[in-house]
Amino acid sequence: MTPIATFFRNLEAKCCTVCGQAMTEQAESYMTECFDCQEKIAKDAYLRHYNKR
Ligand SMILES: [Zn+2]
């Protein structure tokens, strides 16, 4: 495997799985969603959980 292939593989792994936006600033994190989508997902999950009661 060439370093270039590794680079593109890492680049691909650091894209938001929701909106597809690159997340170069979170390269050290394990998150797969950007901050905007994480916030949206968290809010959505919270509301869903809250509305169940
Ligand atoms: Zn996103």
mmCIF file of the protein (N, C-alpha, C, O) and its ligand, coordinates in Angstrom:
data_MODEL
# 
_entry.id   MODEL 
# 
loop_
_entity.id 
_entity.type 
_entity.pdbx_number_of_molecules 
1 polymer     1 
2 non-polymer 1 
# 
_entity_poly.entity_id                      1 
_entity_poly.type                           'polypeptide(L)' 
_entity_poly.nstd_linkage                   no 
_entity_poly.nstd_monomer                   no 
_entity_poly.pdbx_seq_one_letter_code       MTPIATFFRNLEAKCCTVCGQAMTEQAESYMTECFDCQEKIAKDAYLRHYNKR 
_entity_poly.pdbx_seq_one_letter_code_can   MTPIATFFRNLEAKCCTVCGQAMTEQAESYMTECFDCQEKIAKDAYLRHYNKR 
_entity_poly.pdbx_strand_id                 A 
# 
loop_
_entity_poly_seq.entity_id 
_entity_poly_seq.num 
_entity_poly_seq.mon_id 
_entity_poly_seq.hetero 
1 1  MET n 
1 2  THR n 
1 3  PRO n 
1 4  ILE n 
1 5  ALA n 
1 6  THR n 
1 7  PHE n 
1 8  PHE n 
1 9  ARG n 
1 10 ASN n 
1 11 LEU n 
1 12 GLU n 
1 13 ALA n 
1 14 LYS n 
1 15 CYS n 
1 16 CYS n 
1 17 THR n 
1 18 VAL n 
1 19 CYS n 
1 20 GLY n 
1 21 GLN n 
1 22 ALA n 
1 23 MET n 
1 24 THR n 
1 25 GLU n 
1 26 GLN n 
1 27 ALA n 
1 28 GLU n 
1 29 SER n 
1 30 TYR n 
1 31 MET n 
1 32 THR n 
1 33 GLU n 
1 34 CYS n 
1 35 PHE n 
1 36 ASP n 
1 37 CYS n 
1 38 GLN n 
1 39 GLU n 
1 40 LYS n 
1 41 ILE n 
1 42 ALA n 
1 43 LYS n 
1 44 ASP n 
1 45 ALA n 
1 46 TYR n 
1 47 LEU n 
1 48 ARG n 
1 49 HIS n 
1 50 TYR n 
1 51 ASN n 
1 52 LYS n 
1 53 ARG n 
# 
loop_
_struct_asym.id 
_struct_asym.entity_id 
A 1 
B 2 
# 
loop_
_chem_comp.id 
_chem_comp.type 
_chem_comp.mon_nstd_flag 
ALA 'L-peptide linking' y 
ARG 'L-peptide linking' y 
ASN 'L-peptide linking' y 
ASP 'L-peptide linking' y 
CYS 'L-peptide linking' y 
GLN 'L-peptide linking' y 
GLU 'L-peptide linking' y 
GLY 'peptide linking'   y 
HIS 'L-peptide linking' y 
ILE 'L-peptide linking' y 
LEU 'L-peptide linking' y 
LYS 'L-peptide linking' y 
MET 'L-peptide linking' y 
PHE 'L-peptide linking' y 
PRO 'L-peptide linking' y 
SER 'L-peptide linking' y 
THR 'L-peptide linking' y 
TYR 'L-peptide linking' y 
VAL 'L-peptide linking' y 
ZN  non-polymer         . 
# 
_pdbx_entity_nonpoly.entity_id   2 
_pdbx_entity_nonpoly.name        ? 
_pdbx_entity_nonpoly.comp_id     ZN 
# 
_pdbx_nonpoly_scheme.asym_id         B 
_pdbx_nonpoly_scheme.entity_id       2 
_pdbx_nonpoly_scheme.mon_id          ZN 
_pdbx_nonpoly_scheme.ndb_seq_num     1 
_pdbx_nonpoly_scheme.pdb_seq_num     101 
_pdbx_nonpoly_scheme.auth_seq_num    101 
_pdbx_nonpoly_scheme.pdb_mon_id      ZN 
_pdbx_nonpoly_scheme.auth_mon_id     ZN 
_pdbx_nonpoly_scheme.pdb_strand_id   A 
_pdbx_nonpoly_scheme.pdb_ins_code    . 
# 
loop_
_atom_site.group_PDB 
_atom_site.id 
_atom_site.type_symbol 
_atom_site.label_atom_id 
_atom_site.label_alt_id 
_atom_site.label_comp_id 
_atom_site.label_asym_id 
_atom_site.label_entity_id 
_atom_site.label_seq_id 
_atom_site.pdbx_PDB_ins_code 
_atom_site.Cartn_x 
_atom_site.Cartn_y 
_atom_site.Cartn_z 
_atom_site.occupancy 
_atom_site.B_iso_or_equiv 
_atom_site.pdbx_formal_charge 
_atom_site.auth_seq_id 
_atom_site.auth_comp_id 
_atom_site.auth_asym_id 
_atom_site.auth_atom_id 
_atom_site.pdbx_PDB_model_num 
ATOM   1   N  N  . MET A 1 1  ? 0.851   -1.206 0.000  1.00 0.00 ? 1   MET A N  1 
ATOM   2   C  CA . MET A 1 1  ? 0.000   0.000  0.000  1.00 0.00 ? 1   MET A CA 1 
ATOM   3   C  C  . MET A 1 1  ? 0.886   1.256  0.000  1.00 0.00 ? 1   MET A C  1 
ATOM   4   O  O  . MET A 1 1  ? 1.814   1.366  0.801  1.00 0.00 ? 1   MET A O  1 
ATOM   5   N  N  . THR A 1 2  ? 0.600   2.169  -0.875 1.00 0.00 ? 2   THR A N  1 
ATOM   6   C  CA . THR A 1 2  ? 1.390   3.395  -0.954 1.00 0.00 ? 2   THR A CA 1 
ATOM   7   C  C  . THR A 1 2  ? 0.900   4.419  0.074  1.00 0.00 ? 2   THR A C  1 
ATOM   8   O  O  . THR A 1 2  ? -0.257  4.376  0.490  1.00 0.00 ? 2   THR A O  1 
ATOM   9   N  N  . PRO A 1 3  ? 1.769   5.327  0.477  1.00 0.00 ? 3   PRO A N  1 
ATOM   10  C  CA . PRO A 1 3  ? 1.347   6.385  1.413  1.00 0.00 ? 3   PRO A CA 1 
ATOM   11  C  C  . PRO A 1 3  ? 0.184   7.194  0.879  1.00 0.00 ? 3   PRO A C  1 
ATOM   12  O  O  . PRO A 1 3  ? -0.675  7.631  1.646  1.00 0.00 ? 3   PRO A O  1 
ATOM   13  N  N  . ILE A 1 4  ? 0.148   7.399  -0.432 1.00 0.00 ? 4   ILE A N  1 
ATOM   14  C  CA . ILE A 1 4  ? -0.946  8.172  -1.030 1.00 0.00 ? 4   ILE A CA 1 
ATOM   15  C  C  . ILE A 1 4  ? -2.283  7.457  -0.826 1.00 0.00 ? 4   ILE A C  1 
ATOM   16  O  O  . ILE A 1 4  ? -3.290  8.086  -0.501 1.00 0.00 ? 4   ILE A O  1 
ATOM   17  N  N  . ALA A 1 5  ? -2.278  6.158  -1.018 1.00 0.00 ? 5   ALA A N  1 
ATOM   18  C  CA . ALA A 1 5  ? -3.504  5.385  -0.827 1.00 0.00 ? 5   ALA A CA 1 
ATOM   19  C  C  . ALA A 1 5  ? -3.970  5.484  0.618  1.00 0.00 ? 5   ALA A C  1 
ATOM   20  O  O  . ALA A 1 5  ? -5.165  5.608  0.887  1.00 0.00 ? 5   ALA A O  1 
ATOM   21  N  N  . THR A 1 6  ? -3.026  5.428  1.539  1.00 0.00 ? 6   THR A N  1 
ATOM   22  C  CA . THR A 1 6  ? -3.354  5.561  2.956  1.00 0.00 ? 6   THR A CA 1 
ATOM   23  C  C  . THR A 1 6  ? -3.930  6.940  3.239  1.00 0.00 ? 6   THR A C  1 
ATOM   24  O  O  . THR A 1 6  ? -4.879  7.088  4.009  1.00 0.00 ? 6   THR A O  1 
ATOM   25  N  N  . PHE A 1 7  ? -3.346  7.935  2.609  1.00 0.00 ? 7   PHE A N  1 
ATOM   26  C  CA . PHE A 1 7  ? -3.816  9.306  2.808  1.00 0.00 ? 7   PHE A CA 1 
ATOM   27  C  C  . PHE A 1 7  ? -5.267  9.449  2.378  1.00 0.00 ? 7   PHE A C  1 
ATOM   28  O  O  . PHE A 1 7  ? -6.084  10.020 3.100  1.00 0.00 ? 7   PHE A O  1 
ATOM   29  N  N  . PHE A 1 8  ? -5.585  8.925  1.192  1.00 0.00 ? 8   PHE A N  1 
ATOM   30  C  CA . PHE A 1 8  ? -6.949  9.054  0.691  1.00 0.00 ? 8   PHE A CA 1 
ATOM   31  C  C  . PHE A 1 8  ? -7.915  8.209  1.505  1.00 0.00 ? 8   PHE A C  1 
ATOM   32  O  O  . PHE A 1 8  ? -9.082  8.566  1.665  1.00 0.00 ? 8   PHE A O  1 
ATOM   33  N  N  . ARG A 1 9  ? -7.431  7.105  2.010  1.00 0.00 ? 9   ARG A N  1 
ATOM   34  C  CA . ARG A 1 9  ? -8.274  6.253  2.845  1.00 0.00 ? 9   ARG A CA 1 
ATOM   35  C  C  . ARG A 1 9  ? -8.629  6.987  4.133  1.00 0.00 ? 9   ARG A C  1 
ATOM   36  O  O  . ARG A 1 9  ? -9.774  6.967  4.584  1.00 0.00 ? 9   ARG A O  1 
ATOM   37  N  N  . ASN A 1 10 ? -7.618  7.636  4.716  1.00 0.00 ? 10  ASN A N  1 
ATOM   38  C  CA . ASN A 1 10 ? -7.871  8.397  5.938  1.00 0.00 ? 10  ASN A CA 1 
ATOM   39  C  C  . ASN A 1 10 ? -8.800  9.569  5.661  1.00 0.00 ? 10  ASN A C  1 
ATOM   40  O  O  . ASN A 1 10 ? -9.684  9.887  6.456  1.00 0.00 ? 10  ASN A O  1 
ATOM   41  N  N  . LEU A 1 11 ? -8.578  10.200 4.518  1.00 0.00 ? 11  LEU A N  1 
ATOM   42  C  CA . LEU A 1 11 ? -9.398  11.343 4.144  1.00 0.00 ? 11  LEU A CA 1 
ATOM   43  C  C  . LEU A 1 11 ? -10.852 10.909 4.027  1.00 0.00 ? 11  LEU A C  1 
ATOM   44  O  O  . LEU A 1 11 ? -11.762 11.599 4.487  1.00 0.00 ? 11  LEU A O  1 
ATOM   45  N  N  . GLU A 1 12 ? -11.052 9.765  3.408  1.00 0.00 ? 12  GLU A N  1 
ATOM   46  C  CA . GLU A 1 12 ? -12.406 9.257  3.213  1.00 0.00 ? 12  GLU A CA 1 
ATOM   47  C  C  . GLU A 1 12 ? -13.062 8.946  4.555  1.00 0.00 ? 12  GLU A C  1 
ATOM   48  O  O  . GLU A 1 12 ? -14.262 9.153  4.736  1.00 0.00 ? 12  GLU A O  1 
ATOM   49  N  N  . ALA A 1 13 ? -12.260 8.446  5.489  1.00 0.00 ? 13  ALA A N  1 
ATOM   50  C  CA . ALA A 1 13 ? -12.800 8.064  6.788  1.00 0.00 ? 13  ALA A CA 1 
ATOM   51  C  C  . ALA A 1 13 ? -13.163 9.279  7.619  1.00 0.00 ? 13  ALA A C  1 
ATOM   52  O  O  . ALA A 1 13 ? -13.921 9.171  8.583  1.00 0.00 ? 13  ALA A O  1 
ATOM   53  N  N  . LYS A 1 14 ? -12.624 10.443 7.251  1.00 0.00 ? 14  LYS A N  1 
ATOM   54  C  CA . LYS A 1 14 ? -12.879 11.639 8.052  1.00 0.00 ? 14  LYS A CA 1 
ATOM   55  C  C  . LYS A 1 14 ? -13.922 12.540 7.430  1.00 0.00 ? 14  LYS A C  1 
ATOM   56  O  O  . LYS A 1 14 ? -13.901 13.758 7.610  1.00 0.00 ? 14  LYS A O  1 
ATOM   57  N  N  . CYS A 1 15 ? -14.848 11.919 6.686  1.00 0.00 ? 15  CYS A N  1 
ATOM   58  C  CA . CYS A 1 15 ? -15.960 12.686 6.147  1.00 0.00 ? 15  CYS A CA 1 
ATOM   59  C  C  . CYS A 1 15 ? -17.198 12.397 6.983  1.00 0.00 ? 15  CYS A C  1 
ATOM   60  O  O  . CYS A 1 15 ? -17.404 11.265 7.421  1.00 0.00 ? 15  CYS A O  1 
ATOM   61  N  N  . CYS A 1 16 ? -18.007 13.394 7.201  1.00 0.00 ? 16  CYS A N  1 
ATOM   62  C  CA . CYS A 1 16 ? -19.246 13.220 7.945  1.00 0.00 ? 16  CYS A CA 1 
ATOM   63  C  C  . CYS A 1 16 ? -20.129 12.200 7.234  1.00 0.00 ? 16  CYS A C  1 
ATOM   64  O  O  . CYS A 1 16 ? -20.343 12.295 6.026  1.00 0.00 ? 16  CYS A O  1 
ATOM   65  N  N  . THR A 1 17 ? -20.637 11.230 7.979  1.00 0.00 ? 17  THR A N  1 
ATOM   66  C  CA . THR A 1 17 ? -21.466 10.198 7.368  1.00 0.00 ? 17  THR A CA 1 
ATOM   67  C  C  . THR A 1 17 ? -22.869 10.705 7.077  1.00 0.00 ? 17  THR A C  1 
ATOM   68  O  O  . THR A 1 17 ? -23.638 10.045 6.378  1.00 0.00 ? 17  THR A O  1 
ATOM   69  N  N  . VAL A 1 18 ? -23.205 11.865 7.605  1.00 0.00 ? 18  VAL A N  1 
ATOM   70  C  CA . VAL A 1 18 ? -24.550 12.403 7.403  1.00 0.00 ? 18  VAL A CA 1 
ATOM   71  C  C  . VAL A 1 18 ? -24.586 13.376 6.229  1.00 0.00 ? 18  VAL A C  1 
ATOM   72  O  O  . VAL A 1 18 ? -25.392 13.215 5.313  1.00 0.00 ? 18  VAL A O  1 
ATOM   73  N  N  . CYS A 1 19 ? -23.712 14.388 6.253  1.00 0.00 ? 19  CYS A N  1 
ATOM   74  C  CA . CYS A 1 19 ? -23.740 15.395 5.201  1.00 0.00 ? 19  CYS A CA 1 
ATOM   75  C  C  . CYS A 1 19 ? -22.557 15.252 4.245  1.00 0.00 ? 19  CYS A C  1 
ATOM   76  O  O  . CYS A 1 19 ? -22.517 15.923 3.214  1.00 0.00 ? 19  CYS A O  1 
ATOM   77  N  N  . GLY A 1 20 ? -21.590 14.383 4.572  1.00 0.00 ? 20  GLY A N  1 
ATOM   78  C  CA . GLY A 1 20 ? -20.473 14.125 3.670  1.00 0.00 ? 20  GLY A CA 1 
ATOM   79  C  C  . GLY A 1 20 ? -19.390 15.177 3.687  1.00 0.00 ? 20  GLY A C  1 
ATOM   80  O  O  . GLY A 1 20 ? -18.456 15.124 2.887  1.00 0.00 ? 20  GLY A O  1 
ATOM   81  N  N  . GLN A 1 21 ? -19.504 16.125 4.583  1.00 0.00 ? 21  GLN A N  1 
ATOM   82  C  CA . GLN A 1 21 ? -18.504 17.196 4.667  1.00 0.00 ? 21  GLN A CA 1 
ATOM   83  C  C  . GLN A 1 21 ? -17.222 16.692 5.327  1.00 0.00 ? 21  GLN A C  1 
ATOM   84  O  O  . GLN A 1 21 ? -17.274 15.937 6.298  1.00 0.00 ? 21  GLN A O  1 
ATOM   85  N  N  . ALA A 1 22 ? -16.090 17.106 4.806  1.00 0.00 ? 22  ALA A N  1 
ATOM   86  C  CA . ALA A 1 22 ? -14.806 16.678 5.364  1.00 0.00 ? 22  ALA A CA 1 
ATOM   87  C  C  . ALA A 1 22 ? -14.628 17.245 6.763  1.00 0.00 ? 22  ALA A C  1 
ATOM   88  O  O  . ALA A 1 22 ? -15.024 18.375 7.049  1.00 0.00 ? 22  ALA A O  1 
ATOM   89  N  N  . MET A 1 23 ? -14.013 16.424 7.646  1.00 0.00 ? 23  MET A N  1 
ATOM   90  C  CA . MET A 1 23 ? -13.845 16.847 9.028  1.00 0.00 ? 23  MET A CA 1 
ATOM   91  C  C  . MET A 1 23 ? -12.370 16.868 9.392  1.00 0.00 ? 23  MET A C  1 
ATOM   92  O  O  . MET A 1 23 ? -11.940 16.130 10.278 1.00 0.00 ? 23  MET A O  1 
ATOM   93  N  N  . THR A 1 24 ? -11.600 17.696 8.727  1.00 0.00 ? 24  THR A N  1 
ATOM   94  C  CA . THR A 1 24 ? -10.157 17.738 8.945  1.00 0.00 ? 24  THR A CA 1 
ATOM   95  C  C  . THR A 1 24 ? -9.813  18.222 10.341 1.00 0.00 ? 24  THR A C  1 
ATOM   96  O  O  . THR A 1 24 ? -8.752  17.885 10.867 1.00 0.00 ? 24  THR A O  1 
ATOM   97  N  N  . GLU A 1 25 ? -10.688 19.003 10.946 1.00 0.00 ? 25  GLU A N  1 
ATOM   98  C  CA . GLU A 1 25 ? -10.401 19.543 12.275 1.00 0.00 ? 25  GLU A CA 1 
ATOM   99  C  C  . GLU A 1 25 ? -10.593 18.509 13.365 1.00 0.00 ? 25  GLU A C  1 
ATOM   100 O  O  . GLU A 1 25 ? -10.129 18.698 14.490 1.00 0.00 ? 25  GLU A O  1 
ATOM   101 N  N  . GLN A 1 26 ? -11.270 17.421 13.047 1.00 0.00 ? 26  GLN A N  1 
ATOM   102 C  CA . GLN A 1 26 ? -11.528 16.389 14.051 1.00 0.00 ? 26  GLN A CA 1 
ATOM   103 C  C  . GLN A 1 26 ? -10.759 15.120 13.721 1.00 0.00 ? 26  GLN A C  1 
ATOM   104 O  O  . GLN A 1 26 ? -11.197 14.013 14.035 1.00 0.00 ? 26  GLN A O  1 
ATOM   105 N  N  . ALA A 1 27 ? -9.617  15.294 13.090 1.00 0.00 ? 27  ALA A N  1 
ATOM   106 C  CA . ALA A 1 27 ? -8.843  14.138 12.625 1.00 0.00 ? 27  ALA A CA 1 
ATOM   107 C  C  . ALA A 1 27 ? -8.473  13.203 13.766 1.00 0.00 ? 27  ALA A C  1 
ATOM   108 O  O  . ALA A 1 27 ? -8.278  12.008 13.543 1.00 0.00 ? 27  ALA A O  1 
ATOM   109 N  N  . GLU A 1 28 ? -8.376  13.718 14.965 1.00 0.00 ? 28  GLU A N  1 
ATOM   110 C  CA . GLU A 1 28 ? -7.957  12.876 16.084 1.00 0.00 ? 28  GLU A CA 1 
ATOM   111 C  C  . GLU A 1 28 ? -9.134  12.219 16.800 1.00 0.00 ? 28  GLU A C  1 
ATOM   112 O  O  . GLU A 1 28 ? -8.940  11.389 17.688 1.00 0.00 ? 28  GLU A O  1 
ATOM   113 N  N  . SER A 1 29 ? -10.331 12.585 16.420 1.00 0.00 ? 29  SER A N  1 
ATOM   114 C  CA . SER A 1 29 ? -11.497 12.013 17.086 1.00 0.00 ? 29  SER A CA 1 
ATOM   115 C  C  . SER A 1 29 ? -12.011 10.781 16.356 1.00 0.00 ? 29  SER A C  1 
ATOM   116 O  O  . SER A 1 29 ? -11.644 10.527 15.209 1.00 0.00 ? 29  SER A O  1 
ATOM   117 N  N  . TYR A 1 30 ? -12.858 10.026 17.029 1.00 0.00 ? 30  TYR A N  1 
ATOM   118 C  CA . TYR A 1 30 ? -13.419 8.810  16.431 1.00 0.00 ? 30  TYR A CA 1 
ATOM   119 C  C  . TYR A 1 30 ? -14.807 9.069  15.867 1.00 0.00 ? 30  TYR A C  1 
ATOM   120 O  O  . TYR A 1 30 ? -15.458 8.155  15.361 1.00 0.00 ? 30  TYR A O  1 
ATOM   121 N  N  . MET A 1 31 ? -15.254 10.302 15.954 1.00 0.00 ? 31  MET A N  1 
ATOM   122 C  CA . MET A 1 31 ? -16.607 10.606 15.512 1.00 0.00 ? 31  MET A CA 1 
ATOM   123 C  C  . MET A 1 31 ? -16.734 10.507 14.000 1.00 0.00 ? 31  MET A C  1 
ATOM   124 O  O  . MET A 1 31 ? -15.790 10.805 13.269 1.00 0.00 ? 31  MET A O  1 
ATOM   125 N  N  . THR A 1 32 ? -17.889 10.091 13.543 1.00 0.00 ? 32  THR A N  1 
ATOM   126 C  CA . THR A 1 32 ? -18.118 9.948  12.104 1.00 0.00 ? 32  THR A CA 1 
ATOM   127 C  C  . THR A 1 32 ? -19.082 10.997 11.590 1.00 0.00 ? 32  THR A C  1 
ATOM   128 O  O  . THR A 1 32 ? -19.438 10.993 10.412 1.00 0.00 ? 32  THR A O  1 
ATOM   129 N  N  . GLU A 1 33 ? -19.507 11.896 12.467 1.00 0.00 ? 33  GLU A N  1 
ATOM   130 C  CA . GLU A 1 33 ? -20.373 12.984 12.028 1.00 0.00 ? 33  GLU A CA 1 
ATOM   131 C  C  . GLU A 1 33 ? -19.734 14.324 12.391 1.00 0.00 ? 33  GLU A C  1 
ATOM   132 O  O  . GLU A 1 33 ? -19.021 14.428 13.389 1.00 0.00 ? 33  GLU A O  1 
ATOM   133 N  N  . CYS A 1 34 ? -19.990 15.340 11.583 1.00 0.00 ? 34  CYS A N  1 
ATOM   134 C  CA . CYS A 1 34 ? -19.452 16.664 11.896 1.00 0.00 ? 34  CYS A CA 1 
ATOM   135 C  C  . CYS A 1 34 ? -20.213 17.259 13.084 1.00 0.00 ? 34  CYS A C  1 
ATOM   136 O  O  . CYS A 1 34 ? -21.238 16.719 13.500 1.00 0.00 ? 34  CYS A O  1 
ATOM   137 N  N  . PHE A 1 35 ? -19.724 18.340 13.613 1.00 0.00 ? 35  PHE A N  1 
ATOM   138 C  CA . PHE A 1 35 ? -20.335 18.921 14.801 1.00 0.00 ? 35  PHE A CA 1 
ATOM   139 C  C  . PHE A 1 35 ? -21.789 19.295 14.561 1.00 0.00 ? 35  PHE A C  1 
ATOM   140 O  O  . PHE A 1 35 ? -22.640 19.080 15.424 1.00 0.00 ? 35  PHE A O  1 
ATOM   141 N  N  . ASP A 1 36 ? -22.072 19.852 13.395 1.00 0.00 ? 36  ASP A N  1 
ATOM   142 C  CA . ASP A 1 36 ? -23.444 20.254 13.083 1.00 0.00 ? 36  ASP A CA 1 
ATOM   143 C  C  . ASP A 1 36 ? -24.384 19.063 13.123 1.00 0.00 ? 36  ASP A C  1 
ATOM   144 O  O  . ASP A 1 36 ? -25.456 19.122 13.725 1.00 0.00 ? 36  ASP A O  1 
ATOM   145 N  N  . CYS A 1 37 ? -23.973 17.979 12.477 1.00 0.00 ? 37  CYS A N  1 
ATOM   146 C  CA . CYS A 1 37 ? -24.822 16.786 12.419 1.00 0.00 ? 37  CYS A CA 1 
ATOM   147 C  C  . CYS A 1 37 ? -24.899 16.103 13.775 1.00 0.00 ? 37  CYS A C  1 
ATOM   148 O  O  . CYS A 1 37 ? -25.945 15.570 14.144 1.00 0.00 ? 37  CYS A O  1 
ATOM   149 N  N  . GLN A 1 38 ? -23.807 16.115 14.514 1.00 0.00 ? 38  GLN A N  1 
ATOM   150 C  CA . GLN A 1 38 ? -23.827 15.531 15.855 1.00 0.00 ? 38  GLN A CA 1 
ATOM   151 C  C  . GLN A 1 38 ? -24.841 16.248 16.728 1.00 0.00 ? 38  GLN A C  1 
ATOM   152 O  O  . GLN A 1 38 ? -25.590 15.626 17.481 1.00 0.00 ? 38  GLN A O  1 
ATOM   153 N  N  . GLU A 1 39 ? -24.850 17.563 16.611 1.00 0.00 ? 39  GLU A N  1 
ATOM   154 C  CA . GLU A 1 39 ? -25.778 18.354 17.395 1.00 0.00 ? 39  GLU A CA 1 
ATOM   155 C  C  . GLU A 1 39 ? -27.211 18.019 17.002 1.00 0.00 ? 39  GLU A C  1 
ATOM   156 O  O  . GLU A 1 39 ? -28.094 17.864 17.845 1.00 0.00 ? 39  GLU A O  1 
ATOM   157 N  N  . LYS A 1 40 ? -27.412 17.912 15.672 1.00 0.00 ? 40  LYS A N  1 
ATOM   158 C  CA . LYS A 1 40 ? -28.737 17.601 15.146 1.00 0.00 ? 40  LYS A CA 1 
ATOM   159 C  C  . LYS A 1 40 ? -29.183 16.217 15.626 1.00 0.00 ? 40  LYS A C  1 
ATOM   160 O  O  . LYS A 1 40 ? -30.320 16.035 16.064 1.00 0.00 ? 40  LYS A O  1 
ATOM   161 N  N  . ILE A 1 41 ? -28.268 15.245 15.536 1.00 0.00 ? 41  ILE A N  1 
ATOM   162 C  CA . ILE A 1 41 ? -28.582 13.873 15.926 1.00 0.00 ? 41  ILE A CA 1 
ATOM   163 C  C  . ILE A 1 41 ? -28.884 13.806 17.421 1.00 0.00 ? 41  ILE A C  1 
ATOM   164 O  O  . ILE A 1 41 ? -29.837 13.152 17.845 1.00 0.00 ? 41  ILE A O  1 
ATOM   165 N  N  . ALA A 1 42 ? -28.067 14.485 18.206 1.00 0.00 ? 42  ALA A N  1 
ATOM   166 C  CA . ALA A 1 42 ? -28.252 14.470 19.657 1.00 0.00 ? 42  ALA A CA 1 
ATOM   167 C  C  . ALA A 1 42 ? -29.584 15.095 20.031 1.00 0.00 ? 42  ALA A C  1 
ATOM   168 O  O  . ALA A 1 42 ? -30.304 14.583 20.888 1.00 0.00 ? 42  ALA A O  1 
ATOM   169 N  N  . LYS A 1 43 ? -29.905 16.202 19.383 1.00 0.00 ? 43  LYS A N  1 
ATOM   170 C  CA . LYS A 1 43 ? -31.165 16.891 19.654 1.00 0.00 ? 43  LYS A CA 1 
ATOM   171 C  C  . LYS A 1 43 ? -32.337 16.005 19.262 1.00 0.00 ? 43  LYS A C  1 
ATOM   172 O  O  . LYS A 1 43 ? -33.322 15.891 19.991 1.00 0.00 ? 43  LYS A O  1 
ATOM   173 N  N  . ASP A 1 44 ? -32.212 15.379 18.097 1.00 0.00 ? 44  ASP A N  1 
ATOM   174 C  CA . ASP A 1 44 ? -33.262 14.506 17.583 1.00 0.00 ? 44  ASP A CA 1 
ATOM   175 C  C  . ASP A 1 44 ? -33.485 13.328 18.523 1.00 0.00 ? 44  ASP A C  1 
ATOM   176 O  O  . ASP A 1 44 ? -34.623 12.987 18.846 1.00 0.00 ? 44  ASP A O  1 
ATOM   177 N  N  . ALA A 1 45 ? -32.393 12.710 18.959 1.00 0.00 ? 45  ALA A N  1 
ATOM   178 C  CA . ALA A 1 45 ? -32.476 11.559 19.858 1.00 0.00 ? 45  ALA A CA 1 
ATOM   179 C  C  . ALA A 1 45 ? -33.089 11.977 21.189 1.00 0.00 ? 45  ALA A C  1 
ATOM   180 O  O  . ALA A 1 45 ? -33.896 11.249 21.766 1.00 0.00 ? 45  ALA A O  1 
ATOM   181 N  N  . TYR A 1 46 ? -32.707 13.137 21.664 1.00 0.00 ? 46  TYR A N  1 
ATOM   182 C  CA . TYR A 1 46 ? -33.235 13.640 22.926 1.00 0.00 ? 46  TYR A CA 1 
ATOM   183 C  C  . TYR A 1 46 ? -34.732 13.887 22.825 1.00 0.00 ? 46  TYR A C  1 
ATOM   184 O  O  . TYR A 1 46 ? -35.499 13.494 23.703 1.00 0.00 ? 46  TYR A O  1 
ATOM   185 N  N  . LEU A 1 47 ? -35.140 14.546 21.737 1.00 0.00 ? 47  LEU A N  1 
ATOM   186 C  CA . LEU A 1 47 ? -36.551 14.854 21.555 1.00 0.00 ? 47  LEU A CA 1 
ATOM   187 C  C  . LEU A 1 47 ? -37.372 13.574 21.424 1.00 0.00 ? 47  LEU A C  1 
ATOM   188 O  O  . LEU A 1 47 ? -38.466 13.459 21.978 1.00 0.00 ? 47  LEU A O  1 
ATOM   189 N  N  . ARG A 1 48 ? -36.821 12.616 20.678 1.00 0.00 ? 48  ARG A N  1 
ATOM   190 C  CA . ARG A 1 48 ? -37.532 11.355 20.494 1.00 0.00 ? 48  ARG A CA 1 
ATOM   191 C  C  . ARG A 1 48 ? -37.702 10.640 21.827 1.00 0.00 ? 48  ARG A C  1 
ATOM   192 O  O  . ARG A 1 48 ? -38.772 10.116 22.139 1.00 0.00 ? 48  ARG A O  1 
ATOM   193 N  N  . HIS A 1 49 ? -36.637 10.629 22.596 1.00 0.00 ? 49  HIS A N  1 
ATOM   194 C  CA . HIS A 1 49 ? -36.678 9.970  23.899 1.00 0.00 ? 49  HIS A CA 1 
ATOM   195 C  C  . HIS A 1 49 ? -37.650 10.709 24.815 1.00 0.00 ? 49  HIS A C  1 
ATOM   196 O  O  . HIS A 1 49 ? -38.415 10.093 25.557 1.00 0.00 ? 49  HIS A O  1 
ATOM   197 N  N  . TYR A 1 50 ? -37.607 12.023 24.752 1.00 0.00 ? 50  TYR A N  1 
ATOM   198 C  CA . TYR A 1 50 ? -38.447 12.842 25.627 1.00 0.00 ? 50  TYR A CA 1 
ATOM   199 C  C  . TYR A 1 50 ? -39.923 12.686 25.270 1.00 0.00 ? 50  TYR A C  1 
ATOM   200 O  O  . TYR A 1 50 ? -40.781 12.638 26.152 1.00 0.00 ? 50  TYR A O  1 
ATOM   201 N  N  . ASN A 1 51 ? -40.213 12.608 23.959 1.00 0.00 ? 51  ASN A N  1 
ATOM   202 C  CA . ASN A 1 51 ? -41.600 12.519 23.507 1.00 0.00 ? 51  ASN A CA 1 
ATOM   203 C  C  . ASN A 1 51 ? -42.214 11.154 23.760 1.00 0.00 ? 51  ASN A C  1 
ATOM   204 O  O  . ASN A 1 51 ? -43.432 10.993 23.692 1.00 0.00 ? 51  ASN A O  1 
ATOM   205 N  N  . LYS A 1 52 ? -41.386 10.186 24.048 1.00 0.00 ? 52  LYS A N  1 
ATOM   206 C  CA . LYS A 1 52 ? -41.907 8.828  24.302 1.00 0.00 ? 52  LYS A CA 1 
ATOM   207 C  C  . LYS A 1 52 ? -42.616 8.749  25.639 1.00 0.00 ? 52  LYS A C  1 
ATOM   208 O  O  . LYS A 1 52 ? -43.481 7.896  25.839 1.00 0.00 ? 52  LYS A O  1 
ATOM   209 N  N  . ARG A 1 53 ? -42.253 9.634  26.553 1.00 0.00 ? 53  ARG A N  1 
ATOM   210 C  CA . ARG A 1 53 ? -42.793 9.547  27.903 1.00 0.00 ? 53  ARG A CA 1 
ATOM   211 C  C  . ARG A 1 53 ? -44.234 10.041 27.948 1.00 0.00 ? 53  ARG A C  1 
ATOM   212 O  O  . ARG A 1 53 ? -44.854 10.040 29.012 1.00 0.00 ? 53  ARG A O  1 
HETATM 213 ZN ZN . ZN  B 2 .  ? -22.381 16.597 8.860  1.00 0.00 2 101 ZN  A ZN 1 
# 
